[in-house]
Amino acid sequence: MKIYFVRHGQTKFNSQRLIQGRVDEPLNKVGIKQAKESGQIIKGLNFNIDKIVTSPLSRAFETAHLIARKTNYKDNIEVVQKFVERDFGKYELTKIADSFPKVMADGFTEEGFEDSPTLIKRIKETIDELYQKYQGKTIIATVHAHVIRTAYILFDNKKYNYVNFFLGNCSIHEFDYDGNNLTFINDYNNEEE
């Protein structure tokens, strides 16, 4: 199964450098433009989209719809509840610069915060479930930063963690999954500004 993870477009809280987590904030004007541009990039890659899946949060759902429109995708978009962003608990809507040094520390755990082992297990299970339905297919998953970072960690946990690489809004991350191993292939539209 080939899976293209696409981070949602920008929201007001992204532009303010706040942790969103599960706060349901729609795309802003920049985010709408970014999603359309990602759709155009995907269209230019010229592959058949068998299924688009999305997190249930509106910023990802809107991104999925804008990509579907740009790529002439006609099937329904499947909402995958377990692709929701990490639960940051009481750290949601706090400044990334203030909170990340604490919550991204190895072994951090606190009531209401989804720790890294729990998140990794959830995302691995979700990818496995998609594989059971879409083995041999190509899917697009519009999701969130920590869902995509988890995919990179599943690929190579020695090289990647939740804070050591750039992951822009509407960046596209291509992986192959064979039922056991997730392999990174390429990324698109992921330049730091």
VENNOR-V794862 format. One record per pair of residues at least 12 apart in sequence whose C-alpha atoms are under 6 Angstrom apart, sorted by sequence separation. I is the first residue (numbers start at 1). J is the second residue. If there is no record, write none. Layout:
i=I j=J
i=I j=J
This chain:
i=174 j=186
i=149 j=162
i=174 j=187
i=173 j=187
i=172 j=187
i=11 j=27
i=12 j=28
i=172 j=188
i=10 j=27
i=11 j=28
i=171 j=189
i=171 j=190
i=10 j=31
i=9 j=31
i=168 j=190
i=56 j=79
i=89 j=112
i=53 j=77
i=55 j=79
i=89 j=113
i=9 j=34
i=52 j=77
i=53 j=78
i=54 j=79
i=55 j=80
i=56 j=81
i=88 j=113
i=9 j=35
i=53 j=79
i=54 j=80
i=55 j=81
i=87 j=113
i=87 j=114
i=155 j=182
i=35 j=63
i=39 j=67
i=43 j=71
i=55 j=83
i=155 j=183
i=55 j=84
i=36 j=66
i=40 j=70
i=120 j=150
i=39 j=70
i=26 j=58
i=27 j=59
i=24 j=57
i=26 j=59
i=8 j=59
i=8 j=60
i=8 j=63
i=85 j=144
i=22 j=85
i=21 j=85
i=21 j=86
i=22 j=87
i=21 j=87
i=21 j=88
i=21 j=92
i=20 j=92
i=19 j=92
i=20 j=93
i=19 j=93
i=18 j=93
i=19 j=94
i=18 j=94
i=18 j=95
i=19 j=96
i=18 j=96
i=64 j=142
i=17 j=96
i=60 j=142
i=60 j=143
i=52 j=139
i=54 j=141
i=50 j=138
i=51 j=139
i=52 j=140
i=53 j=141
i=54 j=142
i=55 j=143
i=49 j=138
i=50 j=139
i=52 j=141
i=49 j=139
i=1 j=135
i=1 j=136
i=3 j=138
i=5 j=140
i=7 j=142
i=8 j=143
i=35 j=170
i=1 j=137
i=2 j=138
i=3 j=139
i=4 j=140
i=5 j=141
i=6 j=142
i=7 j=143
i=34 j=170
i=1 j=138
i=3 j=140
i=5 j=142
i=7 j=144
i=10 j=169
i=9 j=169
i=8 j=169
i=9 j=170
i=7 j=169
i=8 j=170
i=7 j=170
i=6 j=170
i=7 j=171
i=6 j=171
i=6 j=172
i=5 j=172
i=5 j=173
i=4 j=173
i=4 j=174
i=3 j=174
i=3 j=175
i=2 j=175
i=2 j=176
i=1 j=176
i=1 j=177
